[in-house]
Amino acid sequence: MPETEWTSQLRRGVLELCVLRLLRDQPSYGYEIVTTLSGLGPLAAGENTLYPLLRRLKTDKHLETFSVESPNGPPRQYYRITARGRQRLSLLESEWTDMAAAVERCLKNGVKS
Amino acid sequence: MSDRHQLAEQYMSRFEASLSRYDLPDRAGIAADLQSHIDEALQYGRPLDEVLRALGPADMLARAYAVELLINPPPERSRNAVMRLLGLIGILAAGSIASLIVVGMLGSIGVGFTVSGIAIILIALLESLGVHLPGVQTAGIHPMVIMLLGAVITAVGAVAAWGLWRYLRFVARAIAKALPRRTQAAA
């Protein structure tokens, strides 16, 4: 089924949360993040969306980068979550949980409380 | 130079040229990120034309960076907020004594002279109409001279009131500038 613009907008909103969560447990490099997300269906973000986001998270000091020598070519740039990024992740996780629960209630009951 | 490298370099050149149109921090770092991605994708065996196609046109990618970074600017650093607060305290401390003198002086002259000047003009008007108020001594001065004197005193008072207004506006702006700005998160 072709993706709608609505899905694209929704993904744009939650991508920051997902990227921070992906990097919570271990650092990763850009291409690996792209391929991981591509296996998550609607969360598959194009490089032209993901790299600007990674740059913003780095500018905001939610992520930091470091280089690791690669056996096959130039050094790879890894992204690592910072303490500030972990705080941001906690906040977004909490907001997402509230939002998801509210949407779930809305879908179940309509406008009735 | 192989065709493949030439293609990648052309893309990077177009991207960097497009990026330079936007006032973004660390443009060299952004270009390095992109180069790193292309290198990683090639290491994974993806064909270069497919990698570049996935990135989209170079100018659109540069625009995507600009949108992401300019629409979502980094929140104000807490250090800046502290410096602003210290600045505000400094302004208040240094300006409080000066403000007390300036406001007290201009306020008293502004109000006192304006009210007195208008009262003198009214008295002169009544004198010219032959009405003598009890307790008012004009010492034989012509009512027109009294009226002129009243106008001068009113003008001095008005100038002082205008100066007070300008000073208060200056202080209000200085305080507003020193106050911590609302951050994106708080908006």
Chai-1 contact restraints between the chains, C-beta under 6 A:
chainA,res_idxA,chainB,res_idxB,connection_type,confidence,min_distance_angstrom,max_distance_angstrom,comment,restraint_id
A,G30,B,H37,contact,1.0,0.0,6.0,A-B,restraint_1
A,Y31,B,E40,contact,1.0,0.0,6.0,A-B,restraint_2
A,Y31,B,A41,contact,1.0,0.0,6.0,A-B,restraint_3
A,E47,B,A54,contact,1.0,0.0,6.0,A-B,restraint_4
A,E47,B,L55,contact,1.0,0.0,6.0,A-B,restraint_5
A,N48,B,L55,contact,1.0,0.0,6.0,A-B,restraint_6
A,N48,B,G56,contact,1.0,0.0,6.0,A-B,restraint_7
A,N48,B,L61,contact,1.0,0.0,6.0,A-B,restraint_8
A,N48,B,A64,contact,1.0,0.0,6.0,A-B,restraint_9
A,P52,B,A64,contact,1.0,0.0,6.0,A-B,restraint_10
A,P52,B,Y65,contact,1.0,0.0,6.0,A-B,restraint_11
A,P52,B,E68,contact,1.0,0.0,6.0,A-B,restraint_12
A,R55,B,I30,contact,1.0,0.0,6.0,A-B,restraint_13
A,R56,B,E68,contact,1.0,0.0,6.0,A-B,restraint_14
A,R56,B,L69,contact,1.0,0.0,6.0,A-B,restraint_15
A,R56,B,N72,contact,1.0,0.0,6.0,A-B,restraint_16
A,T59,B,P74,contact,1.0,0.0,6.0,A-B,restraint_17
A,D60,B,P74,contact,1.0,0.0,6.0,A-B,restraint_18
A,N72,B,Q43,contact,1.0,0.0,6.0,A-B,restraint_19
A,G73,B,D39,contact,1.0,0.0,6.0,A-B,restraint_20
A,G73,B,Q43,contact,1.0,0.0,6.0,A-B,restraint_21
A,P74,B,D39,contact,1.0,0.0,6.0,A-B,restraint_22
A,Q77,B,S36,contact,1.0,0.0,6.0,A-B,restraint_23
